[in-house]
């Protein structure tokens, strides 16, 4: 039963090798999503509600933008109980596209 619960909690993320620059640029081309990247660039994981509040967005709108960023491989979401911690995949992005995060966060 524990294995089933662990599978349910697993949030899918693309592998580092599958990250595509065109997809990432299209996704972060939206001003709201670029704000999320800049917010997370300090390396501190945040809960979804904190991001919604910081951006002044309804939870549903924030969730939509976070899903697009996660699907593109820009952020990582991790379940912690009922919360979802969101962080920037800086290491993966730097490995695949050196300097990209620095350009996005200037």
Backbone as XML, in Angstrom:
<?xml version="1.0"?>
<chain id="A" units="angstrom">
  <residue number="1" name="UNK">
    <atom name="N" x="0.826" y="-1.196" z="0.000"/>
    <atom name="CA" x="0.000" y="0.000" z="0.000"/>
    <atom name="C" x="0.866" y="1.255" z="0.000"/>
  </residue>
  <residue number="2" name="UNK">
    <atom name="N" x="2.016" y="1.216" z="0.678"/>
    <atom name="CA" x="2.901" y="2.370" z="0.705"/>
    <atom name="C" x="3.446" y="2.692" z="-0.682"/>
  </residue>
  <residue number="3" name="UNK">
    <atom name="N" x="3.740" y="1.667" z="-1.475"/>
    <atom name="CA" x="4.256" y="1.905" z="-2.825"/>
    <atom name="C" x="3.214" y="2.620" z="-3.676"/>
  </residue>
  <residue number="4" name="UNK">
    <atom name="N" x="1.948" y="2.275" z="-3.511"/>
    <atom name="CA" x="0.880" y="2.935" z="-4.264"/>
    <atom name="C" x="0.784" y="4.392" z="-3.852"/>
  </residue>
  <residue number="5" name="UNK">
    <atom name="N" x="0.850" y="4.681" z="-2.560"/>
    <atom name="CA" x="0.786" y="6.061" z="-2.085"/>
    <atom name="C" x="1.962" y="6.868" z="-2.612"/>
  </residue>
  <residue number="6" name="UNK">
    <atom name="N" x="3.153" y="6.261" z="-2.679"/>
    <atom name="CA" x="4.325" y="6.962" z="-3.197"/>
    <atom name="C" x="4.146" y="7.277" z="-4.677"/>
  </residue>
  <residue number="7" name="UNK">
    <atom name="N" x="3.543" y="6.364" z="-5.440"/>
    <atom name="CA" x="3.312" y="6.592" z="-6.862"/>
    <atom name="C" x="2.315" y="7.721" z="-7.086"/>
  </residue>
  <residue number="8" name="UNK">
    <atom name="N" x="1.301" y="7.804" z="-6.246"/>
    <atom name="CA" x="0.296" y="8.860" z="-6.375"/>
    <atom name="C" x="0.933" y="10.219" z="-6.125"/>
  </residue>
  <residue number="9" name="UNK">
    <atom name="N" x="1.866" y="10.298" z="-5.183"/>
    <atom name="CA" x="2.506" y="11.558" z="-4.818"/>
    <atom name="C" x="3.558" y="12.004" z="-5.827"/>
  </residue>
  <residue number="10" name="UNK">
    <atom name="N" x="3.972" y="11.114" z="-6.733"/>
    <atom name="CA" x="5.029" y="11.445" z="-7.672"/>
    <atom name="C" x="4.535" y="12.470" z="-8.690"/>
  </residue>
  <residue number="11" name="UNK">
    <atom name="N" x="5.242" y="13.556" z="-8.819"/>
    <atom name="CA" x="4.897" y="14.614" z="-9.765"/>
    <atom name="C" x="5.870" y="14.486" z="-10.936"/>
  </residue>
  <residue number="12" name="UNK">
    <atom name="N" x="5.354" y="14.328" z="-12.156"/>
    <atom name="CA" x="6.249" y="14.093" z="-13.304"/>
    <atom name="C" x="7.012" y="15.359" z="-13.726"/>
  </residue>
  <residue number="13" name="UNK">
    <atom name="N" x="8.286" y="15.153" z="-14.061"/>
    <atom name="CA" x="9.151" y="16.218" z="-14.560"/>
    <atom name="C" x="9.956" y="15.656" z="-15.732"/>
  </residue>
  <residue number="14" name="UNK">
    <atom name="N" x="10.231" y="16.468" z="-16.741"/>
    <atom name="CA" x="11.058" y="15.963" z="-17.841"/>
    <atom name="C" x="12.511" y="15.766" z="-17.397"/>
  </residue>
  <residue number="15" name="UNK">
    <atom name="N" x="13.170" y="14.783" z="-17.979"/>
    <atom name="CA" x="14.589" y="14.564" z="-17.713"/>
    <atom name="C" x="15.386" y="15.759" z="-18.220"/>
  </residue>
  <residue number="16" name="UNK">
    <atom name="N" x="16.523" y="15.990" z="-17.615"/>
    <atom name="CA" x="17.385" y="17.096" z="-18.029"/>
    <atom name="C" x="17.729" y="16.991" z="-19.507"/>
  </residue>
  <residue number="17" name="UNK">
    <atom name="N" x="18.002" y="15.787" z="-19.976"/>
    <atom name="CA" x="18.385" y="15.599" z="-21.381"/>
    <atom name="C" x="17.237" y="15.902" z="-22.344"/>
  </residue>
  <residue number="18" name="UNK">
    <atom name="N" x="16.005" y="15.918" z="-21.841"/>
    <atom name="CA" x="14.836" y="16.175" z="-22.696"/>
    <atom name="C" x="14.452" y="17.653" z="-22.751"/>
  </residue>
  <residue number="19" name="UNK">
    <atom name="N" x="15.134" y="18.503" z="-21.983"/>
    <atom name="CA" x="14.797" y="19.922" z="-21.980"/>
    <atom name="C" x="15.131" y="20.538" z="-23.335"/>
  </residue>
  <residue number="20" name="UNK">
    <atom name="N" x="14.186" y="21.315" z="-23.861"/>
    <atom name="CA" x="14.367" y="21.937" z="-25.171"/>
    <atom name="C" x="14.360" y="23.450" z="-25.010"/>
  </residue>
  <residue number="21" name="UNK">
    <atom name="N" x="15.357" y="24.102" z="-25.572"/>
    <atom name="CA" x="15.493" y="25.546" z="-25.440"/>
    <atom name="C" x="14.291" y="26.287" z="-26.022"/>
  </residue>
  <residue number="22" name="UNK">
    <atom name="N" x="13.800" y="25.857" z="-27.171"/>
    <atom name="CA" x="12.656" y="26.532" z="-27.799"/>
    <atom name="C" x="11.426" y="26.485" z="-26.891"/>
  </residue>
  <residue number="23" name="UNK">
    <atom name="N" x="11.186" y="25.355" z="-26.272"/>
    <atom name="CA" x="10.038" y="25.211" z="-25.368"/>
    <atom name="C" x="10.210" y="26.099" z="-24.140"/>
  </residue>
  <residue number="24" name="UNK">
    <atom name="N" x="11.393" y="26.083" z="-23.570"/>
    <atom name="CA" x="11.655" y="26.898" z="-22.380"/>
    <atom name="C" x="11.476" y="28.372" z="-22.698"/>
  </residue>
  <residue number="25" name="UNK">
    <atom name="N" x="12.011" y="28.821" z="-23.808"/>
    <atom name="CA" x="11.914" y="30.240" z="-24.173"/>
    <atom name="C" x="10.465" y="30.643" z="-24.438"/>
  </residue>
  <residue number="26" name="UNK">
    <atom name="N" x="9.703" y="29.748" z="-25.055"/>
    <atom name="CA" x="8.284" y="30.040" z="-25.302"/>
    <atom name="C" x="7.537" y="30.183" z="-23.978"/>
  </residue>
  <residue number="27" name="UNK">
    <atom name="N" x="7.827" y="29.313" z="-23.040"/>
    <atom name="CA" x="7.133" y="29.321" z="-21.752"/>
    <atom name="C" x="7.537" y="30.532" z="-20.911"/>
  </residue>
  <residue number="28" name="UNK">
    <atom name="N" x="8.818" y="30.838" z="-20.839"/>
    <atom name="CA" x="9.241" y="31.978" z="-20.010"/>
    <atom name="C" x="9.059" y="33.308" z="-20.732"/>
  </residue>
  <residue number="29" name="UNK">
    <atom name="N" x="8.601" y="33.269" z="-21.973"/>
    <atom name="CA" x="8.300" y="34.490" z="-22.707"/>
    <atom name="C" x="7.078" y="35.213" z="-22.168"/>
  </residue>
  <residue number="30" name="UNK">
    <atom name="N" x="6.274" y="34.526" z="-21.383"/>
    <atom name="CA" x="5.117" y="35.150" z="-20.742"/>
    <atom name="C" x="5.604" y="35.921" z="-19.511"/>
  </residue>
  <residue number="31" name="UNK">
    <atom name="N" x="5.198" y="37.183" z="-19.359"/>
    <atom name="CA" x="5.688" y="37.995" z="-18.234"/>
    <atom name="C" x="5.411" y="37.412" z="-16.852"/>
  </residue>
  <residue number="32" name="UNK">
    <atom name="N" x="4.278" y="36.759" z="-16.678"/>
    <atom name="CA" x="3.953" y="36.167" z="-15.370"/>
    <atom name="C" x="4.903" y="35.013" z="-15.071"/>
  </residue>
  <residue number="33" name="UNK">
    <atom name="N" x="5.140" y="34.178" z="-16.058"/>
    <atom name="CA" x="6.024" y="33.033" z="-15.841"/>
    <atom name="C" x="7.473" y="33.481" z="-15.653"/>
  </residue>
  <residue number="34" name="UNK">
    <atom name="N" x="7.867" y="34.540" z="-16.330"/>
    <atom name="CA" x="9.205" y="35.080" z="-16.119"/>
    <atom name="C" x="9.334" y="35.621" z="-14.694"/>
  </residue>
  <residue number="35" name="UNK">
    <atom name="N" x="8.279" y="36.215" z="-14.167"/>
    <atom name="CA" x="8.277" y="36.672" z="-12.769"/>
    <atom name="C" x="8.470" y="35.496" z="-11.819"/>
  </residue>
  <residue number="36" name="UNK">
    <atom name="N" x="7.840" y="34.367" z="-12.122"/>
    <atom name="CA" x="7.991" y="33.176" z="-11.276"/>
    <atom name="C" x="9.452" y="32.735" z="-11.273"/>
  </residue>
  <residue number="37" name="UNK">
    <atom name="N" x="10.073" y="32.695" z="-12.443"/>
    <atom name="CA" x="11.486" y="32.301" z="-12.539"/>
    <atom name="C" x="12.338" y="33.241" z="-11.705"/>
  </residue>
  <residue number="38" name="UNK">
    <atom name="N" x="12.094" y="34.521" z="-11.814"/>
    <atom name="CA" x="12.875" y="35.503" z="-11.050"/>
    <atom name="C" x="12.626" y="35.377" z="-9.551"/>
  </residue>
  <residue number="39" name="UNK">
    <atom name="N" x="11.399" y="35.091" z="-9.168"/>
    <atom name="CA" x="11.055" y="34.902" z="-7.760"/>
    <atom name="C" x="11.803" y="33.704" z="-7.175"/>
  </residue>
  <residue number="40" name="UNK">
    <atom name="N" x="11.894" y="32.632" z="-7.941"/>
    <atom name="CA" x="12.526" y="31.399" z="-7.468"/>
    <atom name="C" x="14.039" y="31.389" z="-7.635"/>
  </residue>
  <residue number="41" name="UNK">
    <atom name="N" x="14.582" y="32.404" z="-8.290"/>
    <atom name="CA" x="16.015" y="32.401" z="-8.597"/>
    <atom name="C" x="16.906" y="32.518" z="-7.363"/>
  </residue>
  <residue number="42" name="UNK">
    <atom name="N" x="16.327" y="32.864" z="-6.217"/>
    <atom name="CA" x="17.132" y="32.945" z="-4.992"/>
    <atom name="C" x="17.428" y="31.570" z="-4.401"/>
  </residue>
  <residue number="43" name="UNK">
    <atom name="N" x="16.850" y="30.525" z="-4.996"/>
    <atom name="CA" x="17.135" y="29.166" z="-4.549"/>
    <atom name="C" x="16.257" y="28.661" z="-3.423"/>
  </residue>
  <residue number="44" name="UNK">
    <atom name="N" x="15.380" y="29.497" z="-2.909"/>
    <atom name="CA" x="14.504" y="29.089" z="-1.808"/>
    <atom name="C" x="13.207" y="28.502" z="-2.360"/>
  </residue>
  <residue number="45" name="UNK">
    <atom name="N" x="12.919" y="27.222" z="-2.043"/>
    <atom name="CA" x="11.640" y="26.639" z="-2.472"/>
    <atom name="C" x="10.474" y="27.387" z="-1.828"/>
  </residue>
  <residue number="46" name="UNK">
    <atom name="N" x="9.385" y="27.488" z="-2.564"/>
    <atom name="CA" x="8.196" y="28.172" z="-2.052"/>
    <atom name="C" x="6.972" y="27.294" z="-2.277"/>
  </residue>
  <residue number="47" name="UNK">
    <atom name="N" x="5.991" y="27.453" z="-1.394"/>
    <atom name="CA" x="4.726" y="26.753" z="-1.584"/>
    <atom name="C" x="3.920" y="27.516" z="-2.630"/>
  </residue>
  <residue number="48" name="UNK">
    <atom name="N" x="3.019" y="26.824" z="-3.290"/>
    <atom name="CA" x="2.229" y="27.421" z="-4.375"/>
    <atom name="C" x="1.489" y="28.675" z="-3.928"/>
  </residue>
  <residue number="49" name="UNK">
    <atom name="N" x="0.910" y="28.648" z="-2.734"/>
    <atom name="CA" x="0.161" y="29.795" z="-2.236"/>
    <atom name="C" x="1.028" y="31.029" z="-2.062"/>
  </residue>
  <residue number="50" name="UNK">
    <atom name="N" x="2.263" y="30.827" z="-1.676"/>
    <atom name="CA" x="3.200" y="31.943" z="-1.520"/>
    <atom name="C" x="3.493" y="32.587" z="-2.874"/>
  </residue>
  <residue number="51" name="UNK">
    <atom name="N" x="3.607" y="31.773" z="-3.899"/>
    <atom name="CA" x="3.851" y="32.292" z="-5.251"/>
    <atom name="C" x="2.625" y="33.053" z="-5.740"/>
  </residue>
  <residue number="52" name="UNK">
    <atom name="N" x="1.437" y="32.483" z="-5.532"/>
    <atom name="CA" x="0.193" y="33.153" z="-5.924"/>
    <atom name="C" x="0.090" y="34.519" z="-5.265"/>
  </residue>
  <residue number="53" name="UNK">
    <atom name="N" x="0.370" y="34.553" z="-3.976"/>
    <atom name="CA" x="0.280" y="35.804" z="-3.225"/>
    <atom name="C" x="1.301" y="36.828" z="-3.733"/>
  </residue>
  <residue number="54" name="UNK">
    <atom name="N" x="2.538" y="36.383" z="-3.948"/>
    <atom name="CA" x="3.601" y="37.286" z="-4.399"/>
    <atom name="C" x="3.278" y="37.898" z="-5.766"/>
  </residue>
  <residue number="55" name="UNK">
    <atom name="N" x="2.592" y="37.134" z="-6.610"/>
    <atom name="CA" x="2.257" y="37.612" z="-7.955"/>
    <atom name="C" x="0.889" y="38.285" z="-8.010"/>
  </residue>
  <residue number="56" name="UNK">
    <atom name="N" x="0.130" y="38.181" z="-6.919"/>
    <atom name="CA" x="-1.206" y="38.763" z="-6.901"/>
    <atom name="C" x="-2.166" y="38.061" z="-7.836"/>
  </residue>
  <residue number="57" name="UNK">
    <atom name="N" x="-2.044" y="36.741" z="-7.916"/>
    <atom name="CA" x="-2.875" y="35.944" z="-8.818"/>
    <atom name="C" x="-3.786" y="35.002" z="-8.044"/>
  </residue>
  <residue number="58" name="UNK">
    <atom name="N" x="-4.952" y="34.672" z="-8.630"/>
    <atom name="CA" x="-5.777" y="33.620" z="-8.030"/>
    <atom name="C" x="-5.021" y="32.287" z="-8.089"/>
  </residue>
  <residue number="59" name="UNK">
    <atom name="N" x="-5.328" y="31.409" z="-7.166"/>
    <atom name="CA" x="-4.642" y="30.112" z="-7.099"/>
    <atom name="C" x="-4.759" y="29.339" z="-8.410"/>
  </residue>
  <residue number="60" name="UNK">
    <atom name="N" x="-5.915" y="29.396" z="-9.060"/>
    <atom name="CA" x="-6.098" y="28.641" z="-10.300"/>
    <atom name="C" x="-5.204" y="29.165" z="-11.420"/>
  </residue>
  <residue number="61" name="UNK">
    <atom name="N" x="-5.052" y="30.470" z="-11.504"/>
    <atom name="CA" x="-4.190" y="31.063" z="-12.538"/>
    <atom name="C" x="-2.731" y="30.741" z="-12.249"/>
  </residue>
  <residue number="62" name="UNK">
    <atom name="N" x="-2.346" y="30.846" z="-11.007"/>
    <atom name="CA" x="-0.979" y="30.523" z="-10.609"/>
    <atom name="C" x="-0.678" y="29.055" z="-10.906"/>
  </residue>
  <residue number="63" name="UNK">
    <atom name="N" x="-1.612" y="28.182" z="-10.591"/>
    <atom name="CA" x="-1.440" y="26.752" z="-10.836"/>
    <atom name="C" x="-1.222" y="26.465" z="-12.321"/>
  </residue>
  <residue number="64" name="UNK">
    <atom name="N" x="-1.957" y="27.158" z="-13.169"/>
    <atom name="CA" x="-1.819" y="27.003" z="-14.619"/>
    <atom name="C" x="-0.396" y="27.375" z="-15.058"/>
  </residue>
  <residue number="65" name="UNK">
    <atom name="N" x="0.094" y="28.521" z="-14.611"/>
    <atom name="CA" x="1.430" y="28.972" z="-14.996"/>
    <atom name="C" x="2.505" y="28.035" z="-14.445"/>
  </residue>
  <residue number="66" name="UNK">
    <atom name="N" x="2.336" y="27.567" z="-13.216"/>
    <atom name="CA" x="3.304" y="26.645" z="-12.625"/>
    <atom name="C" x="3.341" y="25.319" z="-13.377"/>
  </residue>
  <residue number="67" name="UNK">
    <atom name="N" x="2.186" y="24.852" z="-13.820"/>
    <atom name="CA" x="2.158" y="23.595" z="-14.589"/>
    <atom name="C" x="2.931" y="23.743" z="-15.893"/>
  </residue>
  <residue number="68" name="UNK">
    <atom name="N" x="2.743" y="24.854" z="-16.589"/>
    <atom name="CA" x="3.470" y="25.072" z="-17.839"/>
    <atom name="C" x="4.981" y="25.133" z="-17.599"/>
  </residue>
  <residue number="69" name="UNK">
    <atom name="N" x="5.387" y="25.809" z="-16.539"/>
    <atom name="CA" x="6.811" y="25.880" z="-16.207"/>
    <atom name="C" x="7.361" y="24.502" z="-15.836"/>
  </residue>
  <residue number="70" name="UNK">
    <atom name="N" x="6.581" y="23.719" z="-15.096"/>
    <atom name="CA" x="7.022" y="22.367" z="-14.716"/>
    <atom name="C" x="7.119" y="21.475" z="-15.945"/>
  </residue>
  <residue number="71" name="UNK">
    <atom name="N" x="6.113" y="21.512" z="-16.808"/>
    <atom name="CA" x="6.115" y="20.671" z="-18.011"/>
    <atom name="C" x="7.278" y="21.008" z="-18.943"/>
  </residue>
  <residue number="72" name="UNK">
    <atom name="N" x="7.700" y="22.277" z="-18.949"/>
    <atom name="CA" x="8.829" y="22.696" z="-19.784"/>
    <atom name="C" x="10.172" y="22.350" z="-19.136"/>
  </residue>
  <residue number="73" name="UNK">
    <atom name="N" x="10.145" y="21.987" z="-17.843"/>
    <atom name="CA" x="11.368" y="21.625" z="-17.140"/>
    <atom name="C" x="12.060" y="22.783" z="-16.456"/>
  </residue>
  <residue number="74" name="UNK">
    <atom name="N" x="11.378" y="23.894" z="-16.295"/>
    <atom name="CA" x="11.977" y="25.082" z="-15.681"/>
    <atom name="C" x="11.931" y="25.006" z="-14.159"/>
  </residue>
  <residue number="75" name="UNK">
    <atom name="N" x="10.860" y="24.443" z="-13.618"/>
    <atom name="CA" x="10.718" y="24.338" z="-12.166"/>
    <atom name="C" x="10.502" y="22.887" z="-11.762"/>
  </residue>
  <residue number="76" name="UNK">
    <atom name="N" x="10.674" y="22.630" z="-10.485"/>
    <atom name="CA" x="10.407" y="21.308" z="-9.906"/>
    <atom name="C" x="9.385" y="21.496" z="-8.799"/>
  </residue>
  <residue number="77" name="UNK">
    <atom name="N" x="8.382" y="20.641" z="-8.791"/>
    <atom name="CA" x="7.379" y="20.633" z="-7.721"/>
    <atom name="C" x="7.575" y="19.364" z="-6.915"/>
  </residue>
  <residue number="78" name="UNK">
    <atom name="N" x="7.548" y="19.518" z="-5.599"/>
    <atom name="CA" x="7.752" y="18.367" z="-4.713"/>
    <atom name="C" x="6.646" y="18.360" z="-3.676"/>
  </residue>
  <residue number="79" name="UNK">
    <atom name="N" x="6.003" y="17.215" z="-3.554"/>
    <atom name="CA" x="4.940" y="17.068" z="-2.561"/>
    <atom name="C" x="5.550" y="16.959" z="-1.176"/>
  </residue>
  <residue number="80" name="UNK">
    <atom name="N" x="4.982" y="17.728" z="-0.252"/>
    <atom name="CA" x="5.357" y="17.623" z="1.157"/>
    <atom name="C" x="4.060" y="17.681" z="1.944"/>
  </residue>
  <residue number="81" name="UNK">
    <atom name="N" x="3.514" y="16.506" z="2.217"/>
    <atom name="CA" x="2.198" y="16.431" z="2.841"/>
    <atom name="C" x="1.164" y="16.971" z="1.868"/>
  </residue>
  <residue number="82" name="UNK">
    <atom name="N" x="0.374" y="17.924" z="2.311"/>
    <atom name="CA" x="-0.642" y="18.521" z="1.434"/>
    <atom name="C" x="-0.101" y="19.723" z="0.660"/>
  </residue>
  <residue number="83" name="UNK">
    <atom name="N" x="1.143" y="20.094" z="0.931"/>
    <atom name="CA" x="1.751" y="21.241" z="0.264"/>
    <atom name="C" x="2.565" y="20.800" z="-0.942"/>
  </residue>
  <residue number="84" name="UNK">
    <atom name="N" x="2.765" y="21.731" z="-1.866"/>
    <atom name="CA" x="3.641" y="21.510" z="-3.008"/>
    <atom name="C" x="4.732" y="22.561" z="-2.958"/>
  </residue>
  <residue number="85" name="UNK">
    <atom name="N" x="5.964" y="22.111" z="-2.789"/>
    <atom name="CA" x="7.101" y="23.018" z="-2.780"/>
    <atom name="C" x="7.611" y="23.171" z="-4.207"/>
  </residue>
  <residue number="86" name="UNK">
    <atom name="N" x="7.806" y="24.400" z="-4.617"/>
    <atom name="CA" x="8.218" y="24.700" z="-5.982"/>
    <atom name="C" x="9.605" y="25.332" z="-5.937"/>
  </residue>
  <residue number="87" name="UNK">
    <atom name="N" x="10.492" y="24.853" z="-6.809"/>
    <atom name="CA" x="11.840" y="25.419" z="-6.883"/>
    <atom name="C" x="12.286" y="25.478" z="-8.333"/>
  </residue>
  <residue number="88" name="UNK">
    <atom name="N" x="13.229" y="26.345" z="-8.597"/>
    <atom name="CA" x="13.801" y="26.495" z="-9.929"/>
    <atom name="C" x="14.797" y="25.363" z="-10.158"/>
  </residue>
  <residue number="89" name="UNK">
    <atom name="N" x="14.780" y="24.779" z="-11.340"/>
    <atom name="CA" x="15.723" y="23.710" z="-11.670"/>
    <atom name="C" x="17.025" y="24.316" z="-12.192"/>
  </residue>
  <residue number="90" name="UNK">
    <atom name="N" x="17.615" y="25.184" z="-11.398"/>
    <atom name="CA" x="18.804" y="25.929" z="-11.822"/>
    <atom name="C" x="19.934" y="24.990" z="-12.251"/>
  </residue>
  <residue number="91" name="UNK">
    <atom name="N" x="20.220" y="23.986" z="-11.451"/>
    <atom name="CA" x="21.308" y="23.062" z="-11.783"/>
    <atom name="C" x="21.081" y="22.359" z="-13.111"/>
  </residue>
  <residue number="92" name="UNK">
    <atom name="N" x="19.882" y="21.853" z="-13.313"/>
    <atom name="CA" x="19.557" y="21.165" z="-14.567"/>
    <atom name="C" x="19.613" y="22.125" z="-15.754"/>
  </residue>
  <residue number="93" name="UNK">
    <atom name="N" x="19.074" y="23.327" z="-15.561"/>
    <atom name="CA" x="19.080" y="24.314" z="-16.644"/>
    <atom name="C" x="20.501" y="24.765" z="-16.965"/>
  </residue>
  <residue number="94" name="UNK">
    <atom name="N" x="21.326" y="24.977" z="-15.922"/>
    <atom name="CA" x="22.711" y="25.374" z="-16.156"/>
    <atom name="C" x="23.501" y="24.276" z="-16.845"/>
  </residue>
  <residue number="95" name="UNK">
    <atom name="N" x="23.199" y="23.033" z="-16.501"/>
    <atom name="CA" x="23.889" y="21.902" z="-17.137"/>
    <atom name="C" x="23.548" y="21.834" z="-18.626"/>
  </residue>
  <residue number="96" name="UNK">
    <atom name="N" x="22.285" y="22.008" z="-18.934"/>
    <atom name="CA" x="21.817" y="21.865" z="-20.325"/>
    <atom name="C" x="22.057" y="23.137" z="-21.144"/>
  </residue>
  <residue number="97" name="UNK">
    <atom name="N" x="21.836" y="24.305" z="-20.530"/>
    <atom name="CA" x="21.953" y="25.587" z="-21.230"/>
    <atom name="C" x="22.726" y="26.576" z="-20.341"/>
  </residue>
  <residue number="98" name="UNK">
    <atom name="N" x="24.043" y="26.459" z="-20.304"/>
    <atom name="CA" x="24.847" y="27.311" z="-19.416"/>
    <atom name="C" x="24.548" y="28.798" z="-19.640"/>
  </residue>
  <residue number="99" name="UNK">
    <atom name="N" x="24.312" y="29.500" z="-18.530"/>
    <atom name="CA" x="24.087" y="30.934" z="-18.576"/>
    <atom name="C" x="22.651" y="31.363" z="-18.799"/>
  </residue>
  <residue number="100" name="UNK">
    <atom name="N" x="21.760" y="30.434" z="-19.142"/>
    <atom name="CA" x="20.368" y="30.790" z="-19.432"/>
    <atom name="C" x="19.681" y="31.414" z="-18.214"/>
  </residue>
  <residue number="101" name="UNK">
    <atom name="N" x="19.816" y="30.813" z="-17.063"/>
    <atom name="CA" x="19.144" y="31.323" z="-15.870"/>
    <atom name="C" x="19.659" y="32.729" z="-15.541"/>
  </residue>
  <residue number="102" name="UNK">
    <atom name="N" x="20.951" y="32.941" z="-15.692"/>
    <atom name="CA" x="21.510" y="34.278" z="-15.436"/>
    <atom name="C" x="20.897" y="35.318" z="-16.361"/>
  </residue>
  <residue number="103" name="UNK">
    <atom name="N" x="20.707" y="34.980" z="-17.622"/>
    <atom name="CA" x="20.100" y="35.907" z="-18.576"/>
    <atom name="C" x="18.645" y="36.183" z="-18.198"/>
  </residue>
  <residue number="104" name="UNK">
    <atom name="N" x="17.918" y="35.160" z="-17.800"/>
    <atom name="CA" x="16.497" y="35.309" z="-17.462"/>
    <atom name="C" x="16.280" y="36.101" z="-16.179"/>
  </residue>
  <residue number="105" name="UNK">
    <atom name="N" x="17.248" y="36.062" z="-15.282"/>
    <atom name="CA" x="17.034" y="36.682" z="-13.974"/>
    <atom name="C" x="17.687" y="38.062" z="-13.831"/>
  </residue>
  <residue number="106" name="UNK">
    <atom name="N" x="18.235" y="38.573" z="-14.897"/>
    <atom name="CA" x="18.844" y="39.922" z="-14.840"/>
    <atom name="C" x="17.797" y="40.980" z="-14.746"/>
  </residue>
</chain>
